[in-house]
Amino acid sequence: MSQQESPQTNRPKLYRMADVLEITGLCRATIYNLMDKDDFPKSIKLGQRAIAWKADEVHQWIDSRVCA
């Protein structure tokens, strides 16, 4: 099973804030600061108080940091 896609639907996986913090090792404020500078993928609004990021975009950002 791919970490980025659900095996049954082939739809992109979404990461909530806690997932992004754990995967990147960054703090919440840094994520928002990087988003403001267009240096981190933009979040997707899921509801009034819920946001998420596309998993593939987060992994692409990590890969770009590793390769830099």
Backbone torsions as a table, in degrees:
resi	resn	phi	psi	omega
1	MET	NA	129.9	178.4
2	SER	-72.8	143.4	179.1
3	GLN	-72.0	-22.2	-173.7
4	GLN	-95.4	-18.9	-175.9
5	GLU	-133.3	147.2	174.4
6	SER	-76.0	133.2	-176.1
7	PRO	-66.5	-24.8	-176.2
8	GLN	-86.9	-28.4	-173.2
9	THR	-118.1	-14.9	-176.1
10	ASN	56.2	27.6	176.4
11	ARG	-93.1	150.9	-179.8
12	PRO	-61.9	143.2	176.7
13	LYS	-83.5	146.0	177.5
14	LEU	-111.2	140.4	175.5
15	TYR	-107.1	131.9	173.1
16	ARG	-83.5	172.6	-175.1
17	MET	-54.1	-46.7	-178.5
18	ALA	-58.8	-38.7	178.1
19	ASP	-64.8	-45.7	-179.0
20	VAL	-62.8	-42.2	178.8
21	LEU	-61.7	-43.8	-179.5
22	GLU	-67.4	-43.9	-176.2
23	ILE	-68.9	-42.0	-175.8
24	THR	-87.0	-26.6	-175.1
25	GLY	79.1	8.2	179.8
26	LEU	-93.8	162.5	176.2
27	CYS	-92.1	165.3	-177.4
28	ARG	-56.0	-46.2	-177.9
29	ALA	-62.2	-39.5	179.5
30	THR	-65.7	-40.5	177.2
31	ILE	-57.8	-48.7	-178.6
32	TYR	-66.2	-39.4	177.7
33	ASN	-62.8	-43.2	178.5
34	LEU	-65.5	-39.1	176.9
35	MET	-62.0	-41.5	179.7
36	ASP	-62.4	-31.2	179.6
37	LYS	-91.0	6.5	-175.9
38	ASP	59.2	31.8	178.2
39	ASP	-106.8	8.9	178.2
40	PHE	-148.9	146.9	-179.5
41	PRO	-55.2	143.3	178.0
42	LYS	-73.1	146.3	178.4
43	SER	-80.4	161.9	177.2
44	ILE	-110.6	129.9	179.1
45	LYS	-79.6	120.6	-179.6
46	LEU	-95.1	-26.9	-177.4
47	GLY	-166.7	-165.7	-176.8
48	GLN	-62.4	-36.8	-177.1
49	ARG	-130.2	20.3	-176.5
50	ALA	-125.8	131.9	175.9
51	ILE	-131.3	162.8	178.2
52	ALA	-154.7	168.7	176.6
53	TRP	-124.5	147.9	173.9
54	LYS	-69.3	128.7	-176.0
55	ALA	-58.9	-42.3	-177.7
56	ASP	-64.1	-33.8	177.5
57	GLU	-69.4	-38.7	177.6
58	VAL	-64.7	-44.2	-179.8
59	HIS	-67.2	-35.8	175.5
60	GLN	-64.0	-39.7	178.0
61	TRP	-63.3	-44.4	178.9
62	ILE	-61.7	-46.1	179.6
63	ASP	-59.2	-39.2	179.8
64	SER	-66.7	-31.5	177.7
65	ARG	-73.7	-38.0	-179.4
66	VAL	-68.3	-38.4	-177.1
67	CYS	-78.5	-17.4	-176.1
68	ALA	-74.6	NA	NA
